[in-house]
Every structure is written in structure tokens, then in C-alpha cells.
Amino acid sequence: MTDPLSVYLQDHLAGSVQAVELVEFLRDQHENEPLGTFAAEILVEIKADQDVLRAISDKIGAGASGLKGTAAWFAEKIIRLKLRAGAKNNLRTFEALEFLELGIQGKRALWLALDGIIGADARLQGTDFKRLIARAETQFAQVEERRLEAGQIALVSSQV
């Protein structure tokens, strides 16, 4: 029987692949713009969170699922095609930021779940989940600010 914690971690690792790819895309599409600068900055934190998740996964013995990683990579490429179809399209940027927010909320939920079982699994000890939760909350707020700005442009400009 497959360890539920391993499966859970693999799912989140696959999601983190999508998040990194999406933020890299935002960074590249909005190069020399405030959003591109923001994407480059938050990318550093998202990759650091991904590294923490990989380390936990390795400690648990879950590793990365090749199939899930490939599926996440493929799904991200489809998202990129959609976004690229309207390169510099305000609605596409708005939707990309919204998708990123959902991923950050998922990551926060992951850290909360792991913090909740830290006493039951010694392999999780030594990870500061409270710090990771706070960082996810900060990331969410930062992305939300930009998402709302993008929404004002994307959703109102069609009515002008």
C-alpha cells in the first residue's frame, strides 16, 4: 500500500513544478516591467519552498513522481500556450496571477497539514512550518495586490 503522506508530497511537488514554470513565464513576459521584477523576486522564494518540499519528500522517502512531474510539466505548457496566445493580454495576466494564488493557497494548506502532524512523524521535525506558513501568507497577499491591479485593467478595459 502506498504511503498517503508520500502521495500527498508528490502531488505538491508536481504542483510546485507548475508554479515555478508559471512564475518564470510571468517574469519573461513582463521583463522590464514592475510585474516582471516582482515575478523574479517571488520566484526565489517559490524555488526555496520547492527545495524544502523536496528535502521533506526525500526524508520521507517519497521522492518525486516521474509521472506526476511530467503531467505537471505538460499541464504548465498548456497554460503557457493559453497565456502566450494573448501575449501581453491583460486578461491572461490576470488569470495567471489568479492561478498562482491558488497554488500559493495550496502550498499554505500543505504547510498547515504538515505542521499539524509534526508530532506524529519525526521525519518532519526540524522544519519550521510556522515560518513557511507565514511566508505563503505574505506571498498570497503580494500576488493578490497585483492580481487586483491586473483585474482592474483586464476586466474594465473591455467596457471602455
WOLIN-V216169 format. One record per pair of residues at least 4 apart in sequence whose C-alpha atoms are under 6 Angstrom apart, sorted by the first residue. I is the first residue (numbers start at 0). J is the second residue. D is the distance in whole Angstrom. If there is no record, write none. Layout:
((I & J & D) (I & J & D))
This chain:
((5 & 61 & 5) (9 & 63 & 6) (9 & 64 & 6) (13 & 67 & 6) (13 & 68 & 5) (13 & 71 & 5) (17 & 71 & 6) (17 & 75 & 5) (22 & 38 & 6) (24 & 28 & 6) (25 & 29 & 6) (26 & 30 & 6) (26 & 35 & 4) (26 & 38 & 5) (26 & 39 & 6) (29 & 35 & 4) (30 & 35 & 5) (38 & 42 & 6) (56 & 60 & 6) (56 & 61 & 5) (56 & 62 & 5) (57 & 61 & 6) (57 & 62 & 5) (64 & 68 & 6) (65 & 69 & 6) (79 & 83 & 6) (80 & 84 & 6) (82 & 91 & 5) (89 & 153 & 5) (90 & 153 & 5) (93 & 146 & 6) (93 & 149 & 5) (93 & 150 & 6) (96 & 146 & 5) (100 & 139 & 6) (107 & 132 & 5) (107 & 135 & 6) (110 & 114 & 6) (110 & 128 & 6) (110 & 132 & 6) (114 & 128 & 6) (117 & 123 & 5) (128 & 132 & 6) (139 & 143 & 6) (142 & 146 & 6) (146 & 150 & 6) (149 & 153 & 6) (150 & 154 & 5) (151 & 155 & 6) (152 & 156 & 6))
